[in-house]
Amino acid sequence: MQFNNIIFNYIFYYIISEKQLRTWIESQRTRYGKLTAAKSGQGAVKLTERDTWICSSWSFLDSSVVGGTHRKEANETAAP
């Protein structure tokens, strides 16, 4: 499975703690979500080599990544 290879390579090359690994996975997932989010009125964006790697390596998340509300929007709706 591709995901296991990503994690194994990361752990193999870097001696890291579980917390560091969790943070890395969450940040990669967040970055993937931001890269694949549809942006209104924006033309084609040129991806960096790193962004291209993230898109190809984390593409299995397509069915599970769902956009959320922005913090500012959530705070405005929660105010009395």
C-alpha positions in Angstrom: 0.0 0.0 0.0 1.3 3.4 -0.9 0.5 5.0 2.4 2.6 2.5 4.3 5.5 3.1 2.0 5.3 6.9 2.7 5.4 6.3 6.5 8.1 3.7 6.3 10.4 5.9 4.3 9.8 8.8 6.6 10.5 6.7 9.7 13.4 4.9 8.1 15.3 8.1 7.2 14.4 10.1 10.3 14.3 8.8 13.9 11.2 10.5 15.2 8.7 10.1 18.0 5.1 9.1 17.6 4.0 12.7 18.2 6.3 14.0 15.5 5.0 11.4 13.0 1.4 12.3 13.8 2.1 16.0 13.3 3.8 15.3 10.0 0.9 13.1 8.7 -1.6 15.7 9.8 0.3 18.5 8.1 0.7 16.5 4.9 -3.0 15.7 4.9 -3.9 19.4 5.5 -1.5 20.5 2.7 -3.1 18.0 0.3 -6.5 19.3 1.1 -5.5 22.8 0.5 -3.8 21.9 -2.8 -6.8 20.0 -4.1 -9.5 22.5 -2.9 -11.3 24.3 -5.7 -10.7 28.0 -5.6 -13.2 30.3 -7.2 -11.9 32.6 -9.9 -8.3 31.3 -9.8 -6.7 30.0 -13.0 -4.3 27.1 -13.2 -1.7 27.2 -10.4 1.8 26.0 -11.1 2.7 23.4 -8.5 6.2 23.1 -7.0 8.0 19.8 -7.0 7.0 19.2 -3.4 3.4 20.1 -4.1 3.4 17.6 -7.0 4.8 14.9 -4.7 2.2 15.6 -2.1 -0.6 15.4 -4.7 0.6 12.1 -6.1 1.5 10.5 -2.8 -1.6 11.4 -0.9 -4.2 11.1 -3.7 -5.7 8.1 -2.0 -7.3 10.6 0.4 -9.6 12.0 -2.3 -12.7 10.2 -0.9 -12.0 11.2 2.7 -10.8 14.8 2.6 -13.8 17.2 3.1 -13.5 20.9 3.3 -14.4 22.5 6.6 -15.5 26.0 7.6 -13.0 28.7 8.2 -12.4 29.8 11.7 -13.5 33.4 11.0 -16.8 32.2 9.4 -17.4 29.8 12.4 -16.8 32.6 14.9 -19.2 35.0 13.1 -22.0 32.5 13.1 -21.5 31.6 16.8 -21.6 35.2 18.0 -24.9 36.2 19.6 
